[in-house]
Amino acid sequence: MKLYTRTGDDGKTALFSGDRVGKDHPRIEAYGTVDELNACLGLALAAVVGEDEVSPDLRKDLAQIQSRCFDLGADLATPEGARNADKVGRFVDEDVELMESLIDRYTEAAPEIKYFVLPGGTEVAARLHLARTVCRRAERLMVHLSHGEPVTPQAVRWINRLSDLLFAMSRAANHAAGVADVPWMPKG
């Protein structure tokens, strides 16, 4: 099977429903950014090499989140009510609740935060911060899309929680490695 199809040479691509839209359509921008986020998560996961108290869970949780990001891409690529919509697993309240429990667990794995934190510390933490910023962009694009087209509300809530989780994971990774978070040093 060839990787190229030539069907996108006209600047359009197919949604899972079969409908064709421009490659700059807000729906494509949203799930394309989720794909970029997934690549950032893979980069972070590749850097988790230790066997401290956080690393095994971090590896497992990041791998699961990567699969959920793929699910999110399918959700975004298939508007509710479109052809093939019944083949897509939509995000539900339980998905959001699971994210909240993970946030709580990773938050407890680091000391209480007393200052604004800059991206950095360990390589893993820095990569998680990069993923967090891409996650925030994906969230903004999903919200923008929702102003004109249906987007699963729980998917928007899930991506919002994911950015918080990535922040908590970065702090937990730094703490487990014995590296302090990088504090913001305000001007003046």
Buried (B, 14 or more C-beta within 10 A) or exposed (E): EEEEEEEEEEEBBEBBBEBEBEEEBBBBBBBBBBBBBBEBBBBBBEBBEBEBEBBEBBBEBBEEBBEBBBBBBBBBBBBEEBEEBEEBEBBEEEBBBBBEEBBEBBBEBBEEEEEEBEBBBBBBBBBBBBBBBBBBBBBBBBBBBBEEBEBBEBBBBBBBBBBBBBBBBBBBBBBBBEBEBBEEEEEE
